[in-house]
Amino acid sequence: MTTQSKLYITASELAELLGISVGHAYKIIKKLNAELDAKGYITITGRVNREYFNERVYTVKAPEKKEGEQ
């Protein structure tokens, strides 16, 4: 595995991980890259930063508690 392939996840790899079509994987990559672009990061078409992908797909945040709740 090269350094670049460790940093970025491709559509085919994403499709295999999530059990989806490659076409749908490209849509997800496009969405994630748009989010990164909006934050000022440089993106590569057809690939997404592996760390950002893991954060967005596998991280579950606890729901925020309303005032007065424990």
N, C-alpha and C positions, 0 to 999 in steps of 0.2 A: 504494500500500500504506500502510495506516495504521500508527501506532506499535504499536497493540495486535496487529495481525496479524503484525508482525515479531517480537514477543516470544513469541507463542504459536503453536503449530501445531494445526490443527483435524483432526478425524477424516478429512474428505474429502481434505485435503492429505497426511496421513500415509498413507492408503490408496493414493493415487496414487504417492507416493514408494516405498513398499514393495511395490506390486503386490498388495495384499490387499483384501478387502472392507471397506466402511465399518464394518460391524458388528464385524469383528475389530479394526479400528483403534480403535474405542471401547473394546474390552477392554484393549488395550495402554495407551491413555490412562488408563483407570481404574487399572491397575496402577502406572503411573508416578506418577500423582497420589497414590496410597496411599503410595508410597515417600516422596514429598515431604512429605506430611502427617505421616508418622511422624517426619520430621526437623524438624517444626515450621513448615513453610512453608505459606502460604495457597495454595490451589489453586482453579481454576475448572473446574467440571464441563464435560466435552466439549472441553477444550483443555488442552494441556500446555506448559510452558515449553520453548521451542525449544532453548535451550542445554542443558538437562537431557536432552531427547530425544536430541540429537546425541551427548552424552557417553555415554549408556546404550546407544545402538544402534550407533554407529560407532566407539567407542573400544575398542581391543583391548589388554588388559594382557598383558605378558609373563608367562609362568608363573614362579612363585617357585621359586628353586633350593633344594634341600635342603642341609642342612649337609654340607660336604665336596665339593659339586659345584662345578664351575667354569663 
